[in-house]
Amino acid sequence: MTIVPSVDNRISTGNLLLAGSMLVAVAVAWGNLSGRAENMASDITAVTAQATANEARIRALETATARQDERMILILDSLRKIEGRLEKQP
């Protein structure tokens, strides 16, 4: 003799409460994910703007450093010329 499991086909209040709570949970999760996606999009925009600003600042610093290097080379050349003149004097 085999025992066959049976399923109760009736809809009870508990089943309705469970289905309703699942729908609420899905709606809350969807809203939460949508909010996070919007926050991430705004964060990405802010990070991109900051990276662009940093790149501009770095280029300005590189340009200033290159100019400063050229000035130092000119000063060094002038000092060498002065040293050369001083050594030639009796």
GROMACS elastic network, one bead per residue, 0.5 to 0.9 nm:
[ bonds ]
;  ai    aj funct       b0    kb
    8    11     6  0.84452   500
   11    14     6  0.81737   500
   11    15     6  0.61457   500
   11    16     6  0.72797   500
   12    15     6  0.51877   500
   12    16     6  0.64793   500
   12    17     6  0.87393   500
   13    16     6  0.50753   500
   13    17     6  0.61233   500
   13    18     6  0.85349   500
   14    17     6  0.50233   500
   14    18     6  0.60506   500
   14    19     6  0.85533   500
   15    18     6  0.50994   500
   15    19     6  0.61520   500
   15    20     6  0.85389   500
   16    19     6  0.51328   500
   16    20     6  0.60516   500
   16    21     6  0.85229   500
   17    20     6  0.50654   500
   17    21     6  0.60295   500
   17    22     6  0.85072   500
   18    21     6  0.51482   500
   18    22     6  0.61381   500
   18    23     6  0.86737   500
   19    22     6  0.51160   500
   19    23     6  0.63025   500
   19    24     6  0.87478   500
   20    23     6  0.51353   500
   20    24     6  0.62706   500
   20    25     6  0.86140   500
   21    24     6  0.50303   500
   21    25     6  0.60647   500
   21    26     6  0.85816   500
   22    25     6  0.50198   500
   22    26     6  0.61495   500
   22    27     6  0.85818   500
   23    26     6  0.51360   500
   23    27     6  0.61582   500
   23    28     6  0.86309   500
   24    27     6  0.50702   500
   24    28     6  0.61176   500
   24    29     6  0.85193   500
   25    28     6  0.51629   500
   25    29     6  0.60706   500
   25    30     6  0.85134   500
   26    29     6  0.51024   500
   26    30     6  0.60498   500
   26    31     6  0.85993   500
   27    30     6  0.51061   500
   27    31     6  0.62066   500
   27    32     6  0.85717   500
   28    31     6  0.51422   500
   28    32     6  0.60813   500
   28    33     6  0.86223   500
   29    32     6  0.50053   500
   29    33     6  0.61242   500
   29    34     6  0.85215   500
   30    33     6  0.51951   500
   30    34     6  0.60987   500
   30    35     6  0.85924   500
   31    34     6  0.50770   500
   31    35     6  0.61537   500
   31    36     6  0.86138   500
   32    35     6  0.51785   500
   32    36     6  0.62464   500
   32    37     6  0.86766   500
   33    36     6  0.50240   500
   33    37     6  0.61145   500
   33    38     6  0.86757   500
   34    37     6  0.50999   500
   34    38     6  0.63464   500
   34    39     6  0.87017   500
   35    38     6  0.51847   500
   35    39     6  0.62265   500
   35    40     6  0.86223   500
   36    40     6  0.60557   500
   36    41     6  0.85375   500
   37    40     6  0.50810   500
   37    41     6  0.61692   500
   37    42     6  0.87287   500
   38    41     6  0.50879   500
   38    42     6  0.63323   500
   38    43     6  0.85974   500
   39    42     6  0.52190   500
   39    43     6  0.60908   500
   39    44     6  0.85823   500
   40    44     6  0.60182   500
   40    45     6  0.85363   500
   41    44     6  0.51374   500
   41    45     6  0.62937   500
   41    46     6  0.87240   500
   42    45     6  0.50489   500
   42    46     6  0.62274   500
   42    47     6  0.86480   500
   43    46     6  0.50357   500
   43    47     6  0.60939   500
   43    48     6  0.85009   500
   44    47     6  0.50912   500
   44    48     6  0.60435   500
   44    49     6  0.85584   500
   45    48     6  0.51393   500
   45    49     6  0.62134   500
   45    50     6  0.86219   500
   46    49     6  0.51431   500
   46    50     6  0.61424   500
   46    51     6  0.85929   500
   47    50     6  0.50055   500
   47    51     6  0.60590   500
   47    52     6  0.85773   500
   48    51     6  0.50786   500
   48    52     6  0.62190   500
   48    53     6  0.86451   500
   49    52     6  0.51285   500
   49    53     6  0.62180   500
   49    54     6  0.85992   500
   50    53     6  0.50429   500
   50    54     6  0.60474   500
   50    55     6  0.85213   500
   51    54     6  0.50143   500
   51    55     6  0.60801   500
   51    56     6  0.86489   500
   52    55     6  0.51008   500
   52    56     6  0.63372   500
   52    57     6  0.87276   500
   53    56     6  0.51683   500
   53    57     6  0.62782   500
   53    58     6  0.86562   500
   54    57     6  0.50359   500
   54    58     6  0.60679   500
   54    59     6  0.85837   500
   55    58     6  0.50625   500
   55    59     6  0.61818   500
   55    60     6  0.86276   500
   56    59     6  0.51767   500
   56    60     6  0.62595   500
   56    61     6  0.86935   500
   57    60     6  0.50842   500
   57    61     6  0.62081   500
   57    62     6  0.86118   500
   58    61     6  0.50381   500
   58    62     6  0.60957   500
   58    63     6  0.85772   500
   59    62     6  0.50076   500
   59    63     6  0.61405   500
   59    64     6  0.85650   500
   60    63     6  0.51224   500
   60    64     6  0.61488   500
   60    65     6  0.85461   500
   61    64     6  0.50326   500
   61    65     6  0.60024   500
   61    66     6  0.85054   500
   62    65     6  0.50641   500
   62    66     6  0.61236   500
   62    67     6  0.86448   500
   63    66     6  0.51150   500
   63    67     6  0.62831   500
   63    68     6  0.86045   500
   64    67     6  0.51308   500
   64    68     6  0.61295   500
   64    69     6  0.86063   500
   65    69     6  0.60756   500
   65    70     6  0.86129   500
   66    69     6  0.50463   500
   66    70     6  0.63034   500
   66    71     6  0.87034   500
   67    70     6  0.51232   500
   67    71     6  0.62715   500
   67    72     6  0.86789   500
   68    71     6  0.50352   500
   68    72     6  0.61806   500
   68    73     6  0.86387   500
   69    72     6  0.50770   500
   69    73     6  0.62222   500
   69    74     6  0.86902   500
   70    73     6  0.50850   500
   70    74     6  0.62886   500
   70    75     6  0.86770   500
   71    74     6  0.50856   500
   71    75     6  0.61840   500
   71    76     6  0.85742   500
   72    75     6  0.50066   500
   72    76     6  0.60591   500
   72    77     6  0.85454   500
   73    76     6  0.50317   500
   73    77     6  0.61447   500
   73    78     6  0.85906   500
   74    77     6  0.50749   500
   74    78     6  0.61906   500
   74    79     6  0.86348   500
   75    78     6  0.50219   500
   75    79     6  0.61552   500
   75    80     6  0.86253   500
   76    79     6  0.50371   500
   76    80     6  0.61920   500
   76    81     6  0.86540   500
   77    80     6  0.50967   500
   77    81     6  0.62700   500
   77    82     6  0.86789   500
   78    81     6  0.50990   500
   78    82     6  0.62204   500
   78    83     6  0.86207   500
   79    82     6  0.50140   500
   79    83     6  0.60893   500
   79    84     6  0.85065   500
   80    84     6  0.60733   500
   80    85     6  0.86446   500
   81    84     6  0.50144   500
   81    85     6  0.62812   500
   81    86     6  0.86558   500
   82    85     6  0.51400   500
   82    86     6  0.61751   500
   82    87     6  0.86402   500
   83    86     6  0.50637   500
   83    87     6  0.61514   500
   83    88     6  0.86904   500
   84    87     6  0.52139   500
   84    88     6  0.63567   500
   84    89     6  0.89440   500
   85    88     6  0.51663   500
   85    89     6  0.64722   500
   86    89     6  0.54054   500
   86    90     6  0.86375   500
   87    90     6  0.79123   500
